[in-house]
Amino acid sequence: MTMLKIARFLIPSLLLLLTACFAPRHTPTGYESLPADTTTVISGTRLIAAETALADSGSSNTLQPLPDTIISAVDTLQSFPDTLQPETLTAEESDAPVAAGSDSTGIPVVEEQGVSAAAIADSTAFFADTLTIIGTGDIMPGSNFPDDRYLPPENDCNSLFAPVTSVLQSADVTFGNLEGVFNKEGGTAKNCKDPEVCYVFRMPDAYLDCILEAGYNLLSVANNHVNDFGVEGRISTAKLLDDAGVPFAGFLSRPSVIFEAGGRTIGFAAFAPNIGTVDLKDYAGAARIVAGLDSVCDIVIVSFHGGAEGRDFEHTPCTDETYLGYNRGNVCKLAHAVVDAGADVVFGHGPHVTRAMELYKDRLICYSLGNFCTYRRFNLSGPNGIAPIVKVQTDGEGRFLGGQVIPVYQPGAGGPRIDPHNRAVTKLQELSAADFPDNELVIDNDGRLYKR
């Protein structure tokens, strides 16, 4: 009997190890760009209007973008305060070097050149007929505004991702929140009284290659920092992503996207309470977008950027959250509304710290994945410097089967490394038990996720 139990756990791990090492990487099929202000669908190697896909399916749901008049009206409103940014710090506090041999929390740095094969093999149990999805937190591997001193040494963004690329590349879909813009020229930086302590993120265009080479094949642009260079910044970011063939969503002009990965048709939508993005606080509108995706897709993934931020806001209150005078929405209401409408996995961002996870109607909701890969300009002290890589497996209809939390931390100026102290796992256990005491999700001490 003991041998049978050992075999039951050992054989799936070996199978997953072989899959991770030798199976070809599943990536979305390439596609050509589509005119702006349409929800896009990747079908084979071409794009078709989402309305066509819905008509073919016989669905009455629609995926129509907001009218240009509404987009124009929203874009001309006075900008909200820059409220979805890291905790207010002076430049010296945010970018202060950390003593050699320790991270921003004082725990000795453990150099990781990559994740071991055993770590990948243990990251999820093996299930037949599944889709594996990875979600991570905020990505901003360096900004050249106001100058190049906020870029990594030798302008090398690949080295920031290197310790975790083997994990990021072990899923059918790897998702992250793009916390900034690509804007090589044009645009006006948002108004700052003091540029030294104002958070304006403009990544060099070449840094998109670092992100894609690390393993990402799905990105959200629904957050406050996509407005750092106004409308021009959003346009240039969308063009670069389109030219690279990267599925993304979150702009009013791109509320959702449909693409192929892992032999499945995947729908994705993203929401935030910020100018130029699809409104997180329009819960009924978000549900309609998701229902439209669910009618034509096998799996639907949703991202949101909301809630208060910083170490004082690690808990998920499931009420409207006001921070710096602005209502950032009720993230529980949004998450439950989109799952009710057909979403299968929900990834949250915005607080810059890790928040609880919940299993709702057999669908996984992560309320905040924290800061994942950032360089300078971010407060990485204490809980701001730890985050989970969440790897989840669903069946063909999106039901949660199991998963794994791979804990990371960002020492010094930033860049994720595997955390030998498991801090993100411990944090998730504590917060999930406190905020969702009737939760059916179990988070083991080794980070395994399964239904109670």
Steps between C-alpha positions, in 0.01 A plus 500: 500500500786735583663431163175578322479837677859582408438406137185708494698818573834415337378398155300822432796712604730310263253539217473873557880528515532331161228726363673814629837395363410359157155615395485793256399829651137585429477855370216699350483484124638801320267765362495822312383824656137605497374858489453653843170506690411136439506199721743270326487131434791284396382225270778299342734765366245773445286736702126521464254731669365356822148569378563253217603230746189566707277489192655170396425360846139617497553696820302812583785637711712776352860603538464843349746768612384826653402767247769747396297782654520336843870429462564859400295633791681283752842590364428870535402479867736645753745232606442326830778528757777249433351268756595156375871539552749368755487630853597865528873507556783737436729403216766414754271262689369333187838447338724460803760225449484195721801375687688227314390154599151599618169584339269793573361319805843418642481128416819365338485492122505154347644514152283306255616447144174333410235269637591138536329230299359365825333833574330497160398135540346576838321813380175324407350156506450337162151489356389384158319746270603813687612855438784638713488872572758710684421839649751752637489851641616835368770514228713813454863395440636853465403853398698747288302792640622749607831344399688170469599467864181302563601230252680180610880484467619484139137536395459126558140419586539129418707446813210617718278216379774235471453337844134416425477453123489121528185535710340767280556284193331193650138595426269526202412858595728727703340827603625823657393860559696751291551785748606777263519599134720454198535844347814555297395846388215746545262533789522721805594367841230547762533813707738457793593763754830321559614250231746351749220359712229467235436155365495518119591177323618490139665174401731483197330325209770231500393394848192334353739237359625428853145449621405269213825303513441444873185308408209746503236461231213701652507852648261743667524873434217590740670708771581860588853508359383448142400866528850619590542645148135568425310380194820488294657260748204266481499510120873429470475216754210340313684528168816338635304213654296452183811504281655233724187284482435512875144446625409781739192681630385771737480817288161644406614436143591139588266375775567135427688260276458142385797279411610138470733330749544144623247373248229722649322821404576748777314821574655778707366827642654753740354774717620800706350821645720725288473727195521317168439157656189283525326605821541257790208664683253431219433152633208429268702621200792278596264205530362566151849503349587173672171335403572584138843340525360194677256441216781445247800390710607185685671690783458863614770681700434836669740752650417799718708782646331644808476535875707707742874452508794443728584299809204641691261353243596136474150384596214479251198675661243417228367857515574812299861599564586869503865600490645851469147628454401276210265201497689205355205267503383186676732232363298211646184626333684525168664157534176323593307681225740388227513140628120495507513618137745229391855591606716200596812662653523851648833674568509822706760779526524851638577484874874429436480232769378141500133450587283195569385236254150354483334205330158621386272264306804282421682800348821646640512868595832663597425840653851642458820352366717789619821633344658232282780635280581865557818706497547796732219754546303236699490459875615139552535504876316250719184354343545714187806294409341154500254356248362172369526344159162324485485195276151358456356213301144493374302238316369561150207700636706718736433322828784517751695173527803603704803721499817621662630823650866562422615773744737772381660808649675804353825596671676832457378705204279217377467190285331179624678206660363180646446555873646220714308640798159444336374837620233548232354156577481578871346839426237345272410241764453768766304746286278241332404346835424842650313657207317192367455265798252278313732473201515158333854570379782329689852646486751249633826599668683401181272726292280229350146611421201268509131495587405411855 
